[in-house]
């Protein structure tokens, strides 16, 4: 007999089924959804206790969009983000914009599926611990950069010049130069050393985000 | 049906402005004035007055030198030929009157000294000279000002085109880098995954590595083929570049012309003035004013009639030319009839001189209008090219964006998910069997097979429905009613469709998150031949005075042709146009 109902929102069928089986074997009743709209319909039909939510769900609303909607319609539902994104900044959002009582797990750290079950239990009991917030870990990529710096770094990685970045942000070139300089400092990139500091910064960003030029 | 080449209209105000502007006294205009000045003297005098051609050539030279000397004096003092100088109609009128009067006096005095100029000629040369100078310089000024403006416009368009070309080059380079990056990433993602699986399956059959290498090949090859193949925009770029070259070279010969537009009554009026006055002064010395006014009125009304009557008659070049010539002959006869009705019948030889002069003036006007037609066509074509290039660049930016999303979908969607799932599954198995290994390979193959349908699986309508479903209960989202034609057009263009979906998604998300909106209205409409207009209005908090550029605006910059966010009538409205 299942005691809790969970909706798993994951656009990749393989992972979706695997997560569903893992949770079912841990005593959860599971409904799966391939996108945010299916998830919304599943919520209406089942009124579940929690959701395991990917952020990138293909074309259409993202996991963050769905979480935002849930905050208005079902604020008591537990949310576990299960995603490739190191943290919300990589999707142009501040971590503080996310609902407070959530767990945030990175897929790359999920070889042990018990971690997911533990996180789900934690959000259901309002007892999320630091280890279940991968997006807040100090060891996460580019942890020392602000959202604004991440945005500028993304533009830099796309090959934009300082002048173009200033244009896009509606600021001065001098302001962008200041941000870029602080980014180099935070990433410990030696601007005097041989090689191009911008290329190195871009490469660092790509490595950190683990995602080529996507979502820039 | 042949393409119609419209001719720019010539207004009296434009004529006056050009005649009194900086171009009017430029070296080029004064040089072009020389043959006309010579021609007038040689056509209208030797046949009716005594004197040899040598003597009249001498008189023509004296007239020209006198005219140019006065005009140069004005240019050096009060009418500088400097770019940007405002037109000075009053001062210019004085200059032409003085120059014409000096010309008339110089020609008369020289002619009298040579014994070939009767005393009665003085008055009409004093009147005809200024009119001739005014008329001729006006015509030449209009012609040259049009040329200069045309060259300036073309130069500006060239600069704009060059900037767009450069931008396009940059985008193309980014697409190229993306493709290269994609291949590198696919290998980068797969290689360690393969190693990991191999480590976990040390006791597995020996063909595992071969199978996984096959996987790499199966992933990399379709990608390199798919992403490496030429973009559909390549051909469009080539076609547009050809049009640009054509426009810059001004080399399009008009297929059909408006016969009426090739006739310019205002110019012909001015140009005829001195001839008409000459003719009446010779025949009716006591009634120069009445005769001149009558003949000029007849000329103006006659040409105006033909201009209007043939304005919508679109014919090939040769026919347009014939119509102009026939019109000039007809106007000459009409003028003669009007003059005869009032008792100012011209002498036979003067009438035929008048006809000849009208034909010559009409040919000159025709030539000017023809060049102006070509120039206008070149400018219009160039403007269209620049506009097309801007649309094309926007489409390229869309491709770049979609390319990136595609890369993300490939690397972090199917393939990576398959690898994670395999890794998790295998971690639970102590001793994998051949069936387990087979399952791993099947998973990866399945993920790879999805590469063909990464985008395009969901239409814009699907995404709009998703947006509605996701926000239902939290926010009221009103979806657009699309006509079947527009829906088909959007969905036929998967790139534009994906971009439109992303803009709408981002706008609704921001309206709810930042604006705390409760009601959002989405509207879509075709706003141009290649533009789809997207409007997302919400009743949330108005925008702050300064909206910081962020992730949302970055996406807008990438995929939208134009976009703006504004407070309007109590609503916050995002308006965007995307190339389609």
Interface residues (C-beta under 8 A of the other chain):
Chain A: X10 X11 X12 X14 X15 X18 X35 X36 X37 X39 X40 X41 X56 X58 X59 X60 X61 X62 X64 X65 X66 X68 X69 X72 X73 X84 X91 X92 X93 X97 X107 X108 X110 X111 X112 X113 X151 X154 X155 X158 X159 X168 X169 X170 X171 X210 X211 X212 X213 X214 X215 X216
Chain B: X170 X174 X177 X178 X181 X182 X185 X404 X405 X407 X408 X409 X411 X412 X413 X414 X416 X417 X418 X420 X421 X423 X424 X425 X427 X443 X446 X447 X455 X457 X458 X462 X463 X465 X466 X467 X468 X469 X470 X471 X472 X473 X474 X475 X498 X501 X502 X505 X508 X509 X512 X513 X546 X548 X549 X550 X551 X552 X553 X554 X557
